[in-house]
Amino acid sequence: MATYLPKTGVISWLTTVDHKRIGILYAASAFFFLAFGGIEALLMRTQLLLPNMTFLSAEVYNGLVTMHGTTMIFLFLMPLIAAFFNFLIPLMIGAADVAYPRMNALSFWVFLFGGLLLNYSFIAGQVPQVGWFAYANLTSKVFTPDHSVDFWILGIQVVGLASLISSINFFVTIVNMRCKGMSLLKMPIFIWASLVTQILLFLSLPVITVALIMIATDRTFGTGFFDPGVGGSVVMWQHLFWIFGHPEVYILILPAMGMVSEIIPVFSRKPLFGYPVMVYSVSAIGFLGFAVWAHHMFTTGLGAWATAFFSFATMLIAVPTGVKIFNWIGTMWGGQIRFTTANLFAISFVCMFTIGGLSGIMHASPPIDYHQHDTYFVVAHFHYVLYGGAVMGIFGGVYYWFPKFFGRMLSECLGKWQFWLYMIGFNMTFFPMHFLGLQGMPRRNFTYAPDQGWELWNVVSSLGAYITAMGGLVFLVNVIYAFWKGKRAPADPWDGRTLEWSLTSPPPEYNFAVAPEVSQVDDWWYKKYKPVSSSGSGQLEKVEDPPYQPDVEDPSSIHLPNQSFWPIVLAMGITVIASAFFFPVSGLYVAGTGILITLIASYGWSYETP
């Protein structure tokens, strides 16, 4: 049995298997990569500020386009969502930890090393220039003879392995480790969104894994999967990529939907409207997410029947999404709404995601899609979904759960400054892109002529990007201030509804001293409030002494998993194996070194006391 000891210092973070610390590591890494992705975006918008700018060359611009999209999706949004999964899932279901603590640590270190491997392409001077979608035949040796595509392939493979490991871990945790009384239809909506997201992950990630292996073998061994000259097909890559790529959109948006579904009821002082329907909607979105991938491919000549099917499926997926929007509005309707920073971000999610969803439905019509395909209209659409949707919703989650993560309150004043800078800057940046797209401006072009009529909206868009960056700096100041002079957070600062608010802020390492038991949705709310018996009106009154989790006199009596060096060592071994592709002469030696490290780590892991 492990002995509980205070764990402090750098070594404790390198060897931690505590799901809360791993969540914090994921969050810190995600915001680190956000800085990279944001700088890349600002450089691109500076290049497009005026016609015929020479601030960036075409090659540098193409590299920034590729790395910006890849960074924001794989190295910012996915790990930031994983941070919330790590920290909140065990707390919200009343569990002591995740199912596999050391695998959880492994997933983080694999992600971090994969992200660093991908960005090492900047240091090597071989930045991939094929877009975040890496369409064949741009990835072939003929068009990209250097190692830039190899950096992209192997970086994504390593990062994808981390996501696959964590998805299985969280799925098992949710299915097997819920506290007594928490049936599936008593789980918080965030947990439902998390569960469906894990299913999407472990069904879609193997597809992109296989597709990346096919690119690698085409480049290394000349197999020709995507070479029409030897019987391959470039369109096959698009099918494989978008079978992963479109569920990926819901992998990013469903957790944000879950966060918003927790925030809005708390700050409306009402239960979530239509909880069962919301559960069915989340499940339907996950199912239909695998039936719409080819709407990205209407211009490839799929044929009338395939085009008709995917057009119908794309329209159909709007139904469960629309249901959720009306349920959020129904939750707020008649509620005692508090416009905290978290709630402002949540409400903005509903508004911005609706705009992005409506423009997405437009692309369900093949004739409209033909006109707008590969123009800035598409850039506007997916940024309204992934920035106005996922990012704004997640920032609502940041402000809502930051006190639980760190035991400090973020400044509401600075938070609202960030919110309005983000809202103004975001809409200035991306709404004009609708007009640019309708005027025919192609995406991914690094410059444009002054006589094409695109100058005004590009100036507005670039200025909006700078304003958005100011909002990011305000957030950084807010976080620094919170750690320096921030108000200490009570256990339940927002009058929350779910189990994590019954714990101290931040929670103890062992989570729950006494295993919780629930009897209904939002059980913590109903433990704090009871009906006013005399009135019969259904009104509630506050319980004077709600049942917060008790302190433990002797924490060493609680079993906790041991810290371990082996996850980080194993992650190093996996990354060294992947990097062997960059050494044409000594690659076998590098691969052998990585395999040796992996075998040693696996052996040590197997015989270590958990």
Secondary structure, DSSP 8 states (H G I E B T S, - for coil): --------SHHHHHS---HHHHHHHHHHHHHHHHHHHHHHHHHHHHHTSSTT--SS-HHHHHHHHHHHHHIIIIIIIHHHHHHHHHHHHHHHHT-SS-S-HHHHHHHHHHHHHHHHHHHHHHHHT----STTTT-TTTTSTTT--SSHHHHHHHHHHHHHHHHHHHHHHHHHHHHH---BT--GGGS-HHHHHHHHHHHHHHHHHHHHHHHHHHHHHHHHH---TT-GGGT--HHHHHHHHHHHHHHHHHHHHHHHHHHHHHHHHHHHTS--TTHHHHHHHHHHHHHHTTS-GGGGGGGG---HHHHHHHHHHHHHTHHHHHHHHHHHHHHHTTS-----HHHHHHHHHHHHHHHHHHHHHHTTSHHHHHHHTTBHHHHHHHHHHIIIIIIHHHHHHHHHHHHHHHSB---HHHHHHHHHHHHHHHHHHHHHHHHHHHTT-BTT-S---GGGS-HHHHHHHHHHHHHHHHHHHHHHHHHHHHHHH--B--S-TT---SGGGGS-SS--TTS-SS--B-SSTTHHHHHHEEE-TTT-S--EEE-SS-------S-GGGS------SHHHHHHHHHHHHHHGGG-TTTHHHHHHHHHHHHHHHHHHHHTS--
